[in-house]
Amino acid sequence: MAVPDWEIVIARHGATDWSRAGRFSGHRDIPLSAAGRAQAAELGRALRHPQPEIILSSDLGRARQTAEAIATAAEIDRRQIMTSTALREEFLGSWEGLTRAQVAAASPDGFARWASGDIGSFDGREGLVAVARRAVPVLVAHTTGLPRSSGRLVIVTHANTILALAGSFAGMRHERWADLPCPAPGQAMVLG
């Protein structure tokens, strides 16, 4: 799949108290921590020039808060941020809210699969192929055939969604998506 003719910046939301504690968040709507709000503000300053033409965000609070910090720094009205449930983190089923140690104890086989880089659907997890099926069309719909001025599109989302988007647009076999680099909380990368 070819990357659209835009500079596509994929930003990972800032840190949360759950990420600091090593808890799986998934679809849980966890707000940014104080450190995450500082990361979001710093990310906003880094991405303000050239001014993003479009900001897309997951609808979950931690991503929205990060998108709002980017919009504020770029002097874009926050009401122009487009949110989508399709940009949410992977649904993690019964793992959501648990630490790695708790998941390893409750589901040793599933945890071992995940730790080895398996991105499939197991233990109630959605799987990254399913994440790509819902997230890629959002990006394509907002870029294909649209006139642009700056050409910069910023997507604010989550770690597993970033892997699914990057792997899809790189044309990689999905078995290798777990090997891709992923920005740390409050960091970004250019797709393409």
N, C-alpha and C positions, 0 to 999 in steps of 0.2 A: 504494500500500500504506500503510495507516495504522500509525503507531507505536503499539505496545502501551501500555497505561495504566501506565507505569512511568517513572521518571526513568532514562533510559539514558545512561550515561556511557561513551564510547568512549575508551580510553587507548591511546596508542602506547607501545610499549616504549622503554626508555632506549637511549642510544647504544651502539654497538659499535665496536670498532677498524675493522671493515670499513666502517661508515657514515662514520666520520671520514675514511677513505681513499677514499671514493666508490665502493666495491665493491658490486655487486648481490648481495644475500644470498639472496633467495628462500627455498627450503626448507632451505638450509644451516643447521645448528644452531650459530650463533655466539653466544657468551656476551656479556653486557654488559661494557663496559669499566669502568674505575674511575669515569670521568665518568658513564657510564650507570647504575651502581649508585647514585651520588649523586643523579642525576635521579629514579630510581625511589623512593628514600627520600623525597625532597621531594614527589613526586607522591603518595605514600602519606599523608604528613601533610596534604596539601591535600584528599584525598578521604576522610578518616576520619570526618567529620561531614557529613551524617548517615551513620551506619554503613551500608556496603553490605549489602544483604540477600543478594545473590548476586554472586560474582565468577566470571566465565567467562574462560578464557585459551586462547590458542593453546598447543599442546603444545611449541612450540620454546622452548629454554632462555631466550632473551632476553626473551620474553614471560612465561614462568613466573617468572623472577627478579623482574620488575616486579610481577606479581600478588602474589607473596609479600611484597614490600615494602609493598604496599597493605594486605594482610591483617594484617601485623604492626602497622602504624600504627593500623589500625582495631580491633585486638585480636580478630581473627578467627582461629580455628585454621586453619593453612595447609592442613590436610587437607580443608577445606571448599571449596577452590578446585576448580572443575570445568574440566578441560582437554579440548580437542577438536582433532583434526587438521583439522577443517573450518574452524577459525579461523586456520589458517596463512596466511602471506604467499602471494602469487601464485607459482606455480611458474614460474621464469624460464628453464628449459632451459639451453642452453649459455652463457647470459649470467651464470649464477651464479658468483661468485668473481672476475669480471672488473670492471675499472674502466670508466667511461664511455668513456674514450679507447680502451681495448682493444676494446670492443664496436663503437664507431664505425669502427675500422679493420677489424675482422673482418666486420662486417655493416652497411655504410653505409646500405643501404636500410631495414633494420629499425630501426636507430638513429634515422634521420630520421623514420620513422613514429612511434616512441615519443616523440621530442623534440617532435613536433607535437601530441601529446596523444592519439594513437591507443591505445585500451585493448584492442584486439582480440587475437586469438590468432595470433601469427606468430613466426617464428624459434624455435619450440619453447616459446614463452610460453603460459601457460594462458589468459590473457585475463580481464578483470574480470567479464564476464558469468558465466563459469564459476565464478569466486570467489564471486560473489553466490549462485549456485545452491547452493553447499555451505555458505556462512556464514549466510545469512538463516534457514534452518530451525532452526539452533541457537538463535538469539536468540528466535525465535517459540516454540519448544518450552519455553523456560525462562520465558516470561512469560505466554503466553495462558492465561487462566482460572485462574491461580494466585493464591491469597490472598497478600497482602503486608502487611508492617508498615511498614518505612521506604519501600518502593517504589523503592529505588535498586539498579540493576543496573549493575555495572561490567564492561565487556568489555575485556580487554587483548589487543591484536593488533598488526597491522602496517599500514604506510601504505596499500598497495593494497587490503587487506581493509577498512580504514576507508572508503576511497572507494567500494568496492562496497556496503558496508552503508548508508552515508549516501545514496548515490544511489538505492538500491533503496527505502529508506523515505521519501525525498523524492518518489518517483514521477517522477524525472527520466528523460529518454531517456538511455540508456547512453552515447551519444556525448558527453554533457556532463559525465560523471562526473569526467573529468580536470580540469575547471574548479573543482571543489569545494575548499574549504579543507581542509587536512589538518593535524592537530596536529604540531608538531615532536617529535623524540624526547623521551620523558619528559613529554609534555603530554597534555591530554585535552580533549574537547569533549562537550557534551550533545547527544544526538540528539533531534530533534523540535522 
